[in-house]
Amino acid sequence: MARRKVAAAKPKKVVKSIIKKRSVRTGTNRPAQIKADPKVTAPYNNGWPELPPPSTEPWGQAGKALEGVRILDFTHVQSGPTCTQLLGYMGAECIKVERPGVGDITRGQLRDVKGADSLYFTMLNGNKRSITIDSKHPKGKEILERLIKHCDVLVENFAPGALDRMGLTWDYIHKTNPRMIVASVKGFGPGPYEDCKVYENIAQCAGGSASTTGFREGPPLVTGAQIGDSGTGLHLAFGIVTALYQRMRTGRGQRVLCAMQDGVLNLARVKLRDQQRLTHGPLTEYSQYGEGIAFGKAVPRAGNDSGGGQPGWILKCKGWETDPDAYTYFITQAPVWGAICDLIGKPEWKTDPDYATPPARLPRLRHIFNTIEAWTTTMTKFEVMEICNKHDIPVGPILSMNEIAEDQSLRATGTVVEVDHPIRGKYLTVGNPVKMSDSLTEVRRAPLLGEHTEQILTEALGYSAEEYAAIKASGAITPPEKKETEAA
Ligand code: CAO
């Protein structure tokens, strides 16, 4: 509806110029341009005259969603690589630029197989090609200029100021390729902390997550899910795709910035919700309310309390004495309260005024969950799941990473994928968590350091064999040690 309004509001002249701009894309590996058919009008194109007619290709064979989009991937560690790997899963061509001889620092971090790139690196850099370039070498700068002209998006997550120090300022990039989108992850947005280097757990603390995670009587806790790094990478991917979409109308790139603090806060927004509710009274769904403990000025840590309006808790299941993951999450959703009472052998709670309604239950949640737990400990977490699901009671087994790695249903959907690597052999990675019916994901292994340097320089950037040999001799794409050996 909104899209139609925008299109209808555009004067005809503007629409024509958009069509012209979109048809001048060049390059060998871009998908062929489908010319707009002037005969095709709404409703086939939803009011956008430049959209091609619906493809007649079979589903999943009309190309990947981001096919033809070229990413100059200047990312390292986790946040940036998460973003570009996801874009790669969606079909974008990712050219990862790494420092000669060194590469992304994670190649060597948490190494489990001697001489092989770590899982830290390989699980975040699938579907990419690697080129080594010394970005501070004059010849390296020249190659980067070609890459900037060649690509659509530059993604980076260097420390603040590092890109500028390489000479890759926004003004320079925009002048070199006005269509280029420059997307960055930084720890903090503009303000007192903008120059700080930031890692995952710092972001979790600065974004409000740590202060609201853990048990009331204990210290703040960070979570295992990498909401600062991977979470911000996801936000950045969304920003990039949105900027690409806007570029279809404006013809120009823009800067996209995701601060890790902002990304974490966005994921912790329910806690900012609770902060404001606190000014109007106690948070009745927090178990501390039922325990008669007063609230302070800030949202407290709530242990395993459910984040929503339906009380929940983690309960022991059969085997908990020896298995640290023999637990289930159990939600006492109001509409299925009667079924819960019957299952746990407390049918009288259905009508007892102390238990029959959600407000009546709030001050007794601990007692209620203890009673439910006496029932769940008689079964495995999977048996609890099976029985409760029959009654539409929302529960979830606490799955260990060992169980997830072996889960065949996750393999079947491509969420967990096994890939083969020439040095480390087979390894598991997380595939595309976003499933699309017309853009299928193929997960490819992470590249070796500089594996595609020659290919990218000669095939994508058009350097001749002689020029490539000269670049190699210049030291712009080889490690410093090599240069010394060659000089000797
Ligand atoms: N050729 C030559 N130099 C290169 C290069 C290349 N191909 N690639 C990188 N470099 C240089 C950079 O130019 C920079 O040099 P200067 O500082 O002299 O200008 C240097 O390598 C190091 O970059 P850095 O400061 O980004 O790296 P770091 O290890 O010191 O810091 C990190 C890492 C993550 C703290 C920092 O990059 C950062 O704060 N990034 C933004 C927030 C972020 O993404 N954090 C998530 C990290 S994942 O947990």
Residues whose N, C-alpha, C, O or C-beta is under 5 A from the ligand:
A	BS01	CAO	V77 Q78 S79 E98 R99 I133 D134 S135 K136 N157 F158 A159 A162 R165 V185 K186 G187 C196 K197 V198 Y199 E200 D229
